[in-house]
Amino acid sequence: MIEVQNLTKRYGETTVVAGLTFTVRPGAVTGFLGPNGAGKSTTMRMILGLTRPDAGTALIGGRPYHELTYPARQVGALLETAVAHRSLTAADHLRWIAQSNRIDRRRVAEVLEAVGLTGAARRRVGTFSLGMGQRLGLAAALLGDPPVLVLDEPVNGLDAEGIRWLRDLLRSMAVEGRTVLVSSHLMAEMSVVADDLVVIGRGRLLTQTGTEEFIRRHARTYVRVRTSEPLRLHRELERNGASLSLAHDGSLEVDGMTAAEINRLAAAGDLPLEELSTHTGSLEDTFLKLTGPEGSSTRV
Ligand SMILES: Nc1ncnc2c1ncn2[C@@H]1O[C@H](COP(=O)(O)OP(=O)(O)OP(=O)(O)O)[C@@H](O)[C@H]1O
């Protein structure tokens, strides 16, 4: 469990994290979402004791990071800035972390296997691609078999296969009962993998909610209708409580009415329909609206 309470960070005149409060439960993947510069990395760094908050607390399993005896066994972290020494091999890099955290060296082979880097164990880290570097960072995070994972934009640098692999990994970590906090600026990606969402904009909490509920509440569902008599249909639907807009291709977009209801009304009014289809608006659009310049001041 991670508990963030009233966390605040200022750099000069700018407040980059502003009284942030949320909890991250075990047994679930929690997506930490916000556009670039929203304050996700700063928040994660405060959770991990790397940046000092101006106010508030962040607890991991009930304790602040600096009170953890062997932190790597309590919390696994992947940060954007974390880099291995380029001349070390992948295995040596992990052995070094294992040793300094009193972790059994046998874990090195296990985590290399878990992230698909067994074949690259003896390669120097300096020769790694961005995606391999991300995998190595994840291996380091998993080394201490920690109950809590804090991962900053782990999708960065991964190819399509890597992204699918990461999804499965995060899911299996949650199924094992771990607490998994993973940041992203991509709503669509998080909607696939996260059970819960914490959405921030300009350092403030916009919403903490279950992913399914967020989709239900925010994804716009509308029905597209095309007819040879748009004016008559328009009048008929409006009279029955729907709201309509004209799409650029000449079709009508209907909110507040199902396709079946539209079909019934059209049949009753003897209106010929050439198209009738249900659409769900892009979650990414909703997210951008929520976190954009206007949305950033609105809590939902
Ligand atoms: N050490 C620092 N000194 C001054 N400003 C900082 C520092 N670290 C971060 N900031 C500023 O704080 C704001 C939040 O940055 P942060 O990296 O936490 O956002 P983010 O949501 O993680 O975005 P990104 O995905 O782009 O990293 C940004 O405006 C950034 O420029």
The ligand as an ORCA input file, in Angstrom:
! r2SCAN-3c Opt
* xyz 0 1
  N      14.597     19.830    -10.111
  C      13.695     20.658    -10.657
  N      13.872     21.996    -10.638
  C      12.957     22.823    -11.153
  N      11.810     22.429    -11.764
  C      11.578     21.101    -11.808
  C      12.505     20.147    -11.277
  N      11.988     18.914    -11.473
  C      10.816     19.088    -12.122
  N      10.568     20.390    -12.336
  C       9.372     20.959    -12.991
  O       8.239     20.441    -12.333
  C       7.174     20.193    -13.241
  C       6.709     18.764    -13.092
  O       7.708     17.888    -13.600
  P       7.596     16.310    -13.544
  O       8.796     15.742    -14.192
  O       7.282     15.885    -12.167
  O       6.303     16.058    -14.438
  P       5.818     14.728    -15.124
  O       4.338     14.698    -14.944
  O       6.574     13.562    -14.604
  O       6.125     14.963    -16.634
  P       7.159     14.218    -17.591
  O       6.443     12.997    -18.012
  O       7.354     15.216    -18.686
  O       8.387     13.962    -16.752
  C       7.716     20.520    -14.624
  O       7.266     21.797    -14.970
  C       9.221     20.505    -14.431
  O       9.830     21.392    -15.311
*
